Amino acid sequence: MDVMIHAPVMCPRSVSFSAVTSEAPPRASKAATRWTALPGEIIDGGEIVVLAIKPSMWRPVFDSAPWIVTCCLLVVVLTWLGRPIPGWSPTITAQVILLVALARVGLDVVRWIPTWYVLTNRRIIDVHGVRSPRISSCPLINIRNTYVQPSPAERLAHLGTIILVADHKDEVSHIWQSVANADEVHAKIRRAIENAIDQREI
């Protein structure tokens, strides 16, 4: 049976770890099933996958938005000035510029496909990379603070970015971008950290 811990939330939503909860078996089983789609064997013996998620499909759009806006503005300006690329017609010039924007969207989609955010009973794990996975992880007991900080665009899409601050200054923070149901995912991370801390103290 899950024990729900309701802690006061401040902005940014910081965390104080003090209680023990348990992950429901069906949810853990579902996470383990999704884990089979991930690259590489990066789970240690006895480690259990609690959560395996991807950024929202809006993430490639957010990443390529500056390129899309810039290319569209460039097409408008060149068309208004009547100055296409030398040797090309205005129509071809506009098509080439818009093709650049489309190519950028495609690149960001390719980068999004292999990206995974994984929570186990011991660590948080980030998986990135197209040709060869780049894997970074941090033990749960080394996470000093966590909070949800959505960008304006993410607020419109009902998404959020979860920031996980490590206890060691030389270790970079882990950032889970454009996560759906960010508050719920954040709560699961909190419970896992609380469990890890209590297991360590036993």
Protein Blocks (a to p, Z undefined) as FASTA:
>chain_A
ZZddddddddddddddfbdcdddfklmmmmmmmmmmpgcjfbdehiacfbdcdddfklmm
mmmmmmmmmmmmmmmmmmmnopacehiafklmmmmmmmmmmmmmmmmmmmmmmpccdddf
kbccddedjklccdddddfklpfbdcddddfklmmnopacdddddfblklccdddehieh
klmmmmmmmmmmmmmmmmmmZZ
